[in-house]
Amino acid sequence: MRAMVDRHQALATVLGSVRLEDAEPSPEMLALAERWADGKLSTAELRDAARRVAAGEALTQTAPTAA
């Protein structure tokens, strides 16, 4: 449970930083980040998905894992 709280805090910090720079994550990236914060994606899965989103590649459904 503590890890999920830490992940949600980390996500809030990152989003605050991004928005401070007058930017906004895409809805797709935000949804991935929220799945990571909820423990449904591992950090490695989030990193891989973020790279694919940035490259304009289509994402397939990533299987939920216990991170």
C-alpha positions as CSV (number, residue, x, y, z in Angstrom):
1,M,0.0,0.0,0.0
2,R,2.8,2.4,0.8
3,A,4.4,1.9,-2.6
4,M,1.1,2.9,-4.3
5,V,0.9,6.1,-2.1
6,D,4.5,6.8,-3.1
7,R,3.7,6.3,-6.8
8,H,0.7,8.6,-6.6
9,Q,2.8,11.3,-4.9
10,A,5.6,10.9,-7.5
11,L,3.0,11.2,-10.3
12,A,1.5,14.3,-8.7
13,T,5.0,15.8,-8.4
14,V,5.8,15.0,-12.1
15,L,2.5,16.4,-13.3
16,G,3.0,19.6,-11.3
17,S,6.5,20.0,-12.8
18,V,5.3,19.4,-16.3
19,R,2.4,21.9,-15.9
20,L,4.7,24.4,-14.4
21,E,6.5,24.4,-17.7
22,D,3.1,25.2,-19.4
23,A,2.9,21.7,-20.8
24,E,0.3,18.9,-20.5
25,P,0.7,15.2,-21.0
26,S,-1.3,13.5,-23.7
27,P,-4.5,11.7,-22.5
28,E,-2.8,8.4,-23.5
29,M,0.3,9.2,-21.5
30,L,-1.7,10.4,-18.5
31,A,-3.7,7.1,-18.6
32,L,-0.5,5.1,-18.6
33,A,0.9,7.0,-15.7
34,E,-2.2,6.6,-13.7
35,R,-2.1,2.8,-14.4
36,W,1.5,2.9,-13.1
37,A,0.5,4.8,-10.0
38,D,-2.2,2.3,-9.3
39,G,0.3,-0.5,-9.5
40,K,-1.2,-2.0,-12.7
41,L,2.0,-1.4,-14.7
42,S,5.6,-1.9,-13.7
43,T,8.1,0.9,-14.1
44,A,9.7,-1.0,-17.0
45,E,6.3,-1.3,-18.7
46,L,5.6,2.4,-18.2
47,R,9.0,3.3,-19.6
48,D,8.5,1.0,-22.7
49,A,5.0,2.3,-23.3
50,A,6.2,6.0,-23.0
51,R,8.9,5.3,-25.6
52,R,6.3,3.8,-27.9
53,V,3.9,6.8,-27.4
54,A,6.7,9.3,-28.1
55,A,7.7,7.4,-31.3
56,G,4.1,7.5,-32.5
57,E,3.7,3.7,-32.3
58,A,0.4,2.1,-31.5
59,L,0.1,0.5,-28.1
60,T,-1.3,-2.9,-27.5
61,Q,-3.0,-3.6,-24.2
62,T,-0.3,-4.2,-21.6
63,A,-1.1,-7.0,-19.2
64,P,-1.4,-5.8,-15.6
65,T,1.4,-6.8,-13.3
66,A,2.2,-6.5,-9.7
67,A,5.0,-4.0,-9.6
